[in-house]
């Protein structure tokens, strides 16, 4: 198969509102100059995460990947932090990775919203060798950011024991749904807070079907009442997970038991300075922690990443985790711009609640 | 020596403003019914800490100790959480403690504002055996709350390495001054924030003499400027200590390096809900933790307490820690009420800044 020297990509020339600055077109691909330690990837699928669009806006502290347009006149930058790819070629010095393997690029700001890319072999993890059972695209594409976030949130803060309670906001987010399923797989119980909404009952049913122990309305008394009636008062809720960052933090802190932890992992509310009830934090010796998967990725050992990957892939294969429904946005790979409507749709990912999340699927 | 059957105590009949509810008088002492496992203490000195007065107010979550007045008509409660005492008698089953030893009662809500008390031997630590070198009363009396608080604040959060920076508010508080000295003894550098005040220069000199690396004005740009000029940008400040609980938290969080920790250990500002900058907490994976020495005391192993005590006593004897100047309030022990002026003075400990801290010294 001839190796293409250009590929289709989404890119920007400067940071700004995605609807204004996101473009699409052909970018150069150094396929014929593949270094001995590199692999050439056919990117199969890449999620549209909020962090990707914050990266486009320029408010997310991971730079986008530089690229050159096919006509070599423009320096552009490619968004997208997460993907699953199939290996198309391997450099002469690469061991343990073969053509046809599925890999997940494990490198901050790799630029996943393009159909092909070359990358150092040490920056990818194999998630499916040839001949191993199938993995759904949306499952495999979540293995760098969304599934690791849920995994680390439950693993890295305090000591959760079987039967312990975890409370989270934005429970119907992608990470929230993974948290529910991992918690169930590990014998934990979850209290899931979502905004009151027209389709509250349907959303509640969806989360209960995934394994939620309870689904409650955010910013009401429902949380305090539920905890009073159901949670051992001495042990309390052990862990609170919050990607919202606003008024919802304090009520969750209030229901934590001694030495419990609240973890902030997002800024969805746009309120950058939630208030913490210092008396609760002090007298019960709580922790309010930050988690950011990109920083975790920089700090973690390879063996630790590999172990997590293996466990997550095993859980996916065993059907213990199902990826939430996604909208597949098909992207041609003929090295030309994709239609304006597709670009617009991708750029609109931050515009409030829009049902399922978009997954770019490159049509190899 | 005849054992007294009553002793002098401070007490309250109900919670409220210390100036209104604090009294003094004779309380019964079960000296002649000493249990085999008990020791009878002559309390030598007891600090007047803010927490003691919050206990009187009823807003501090450690109950005061019940007692009976000498005329047996009134149930009262004795405040005071910290003291040093001399052992006056030992029960028949007590080993390892002898008459004349100095001990620190290690039990929440023991009621130290009285001249004598009986206590289970397992609830005291020997801090000076007969014949060992002298300890100053104000040093020994700080070994249950104030010195352990400073010790744990520096030891228990994150991994401080030699040369690392610590920032603290209320640096001229008793705990703040111990933090400065322990940090110096352990090779750490401290940035000490105090309010702007008439005697700023004198206070600064006092803290510098104790070993402060820098003394700056709180709620100004001085902290940000100092850190920019003096602290390695990548490592940042590693630990922020805050007993104030208000607006001073956020600027300290901003100067923490990745994986740094802020520890809340008091509520002096009366502002119970400081705002935390969630972007900083998240992207640098910070921790905002609570510390409360009474809870630490409940959770810690005896060996851990003993090791800390031994180290602190050794540092005191070596002159590496000096207790800040205190005002000694002499209390007679004749089993009668102390003068109204003394009671008023003790009750006024929360009324703003009043120079040195009071230390009740029982006149045995």
Contacts between the chains, C-beta under 8 A, distances in Angstrom:
chain1	res1	chain2	res2	distance
A	61	B	283	5.7
A	245	B	278	4.4
A	250	B	273	7.0
A	258	B	295	6.7
A	264	B	278	5.1
A	264	B	281	5.4
A	264	B	282	5.1
A	265	B	282	6.2
A	266	B	282	7.1
A	267	B	278	6.1
A	267	B	279	6.2
A	267	B	282	7.1
A	272	B	277	6.2
A	272	B	278	5.6
A	272	B	279	5.6
A	273	B	250	6.9
A	273	B	275	3.7
A	273	B	276	6.5
A	273	B	277	5.7
A	273	B	278	6.7
A	274	B	275	6.8
A	274	B	276	6.4
A	274	B	278	6.0
A	275	B	273	3.7
A	275	B	274	6.8
A	275	B	275	5.4
A	275	B	276	7.9
A	276	B	273	6.5
A	276	B	274	6.5
A	276	B	275	7.9
A	276	B	276	5.6
A	276	B	288	6.7
A	277	B	272	6.2
A	277	B	273	5.7
A	278	B	245	4.4
A	278	B	264	5.1
A	278	B	267	6.1
A	278	B	272	5.7
A	278	B	273	6.7
A	278	B	274	6.0
A	278	B	290	7.6
A	279	B	267	6.2
A	279	B	272	5.6
A	280	B	290	7.6
A	281	B	264	5.4
A	281	B	288	7.0
A	281	B	289	7.4
A	281	B	290	3.8
A	282	B	264	5.1
A	282	B	265	6.1
A	282	B	266	7.1
A	282	B	267	7.1
A	282	B	290	4.0
A	282	B	291	6.8
A	282	B	292	5.3
A	283	B	61	5.6
A	283	B	290	7.0
A	283	B	292	5.2
A	283	B	295	6.9
A	284	B	290	6.6
A	284	B	292	8.0
A	284	B	295	7.4
A	285	B	289	7.3
A	285	B	290	4.9
A	285	B	291	6.2
A	285	B	292	5.9
A	285	B	295	5.2
A	285	B	296	7.5
A	286	B	289	7.3
A	286	B	290	5.1
A	287	B	287	5.3
A	287	B	288	7.1
A	287	B	289	4.8
A	287	B	290	7.6
A	288	B	276	6.7
A	288	B	281	7.0
A	288	B	287	7.1
A	288	B	288	4.1
A	288	B	289	7.6
A	289	B	281	7.4
A	289	B	285	7.3
A	289	B	286	7.3
A	289	B	287	4.8
A	289	B	288	7.6
A	290	B	278	7.5
A	290	B	280	7.7
A	290	B	281	3.8
A	290	B	282	4.0
A	290	B	283	7.0
A	290	B	284	6.6
A	290	B	285	4.9
A	290	B	286	5.1
A	290	B	287	7.6
A	291	B	282	6.8
A	291	B	285	6.3
A	292	B	282	5.3
A	292	B	283	5.3
A	292	B	284	8.0
A	292	B	285	5.9
A	295	B	258	6.8
A	295	B	283	6.9
A	295	B	284	7.4
A	295	B	285	5.2
A	296	B	285	7.5
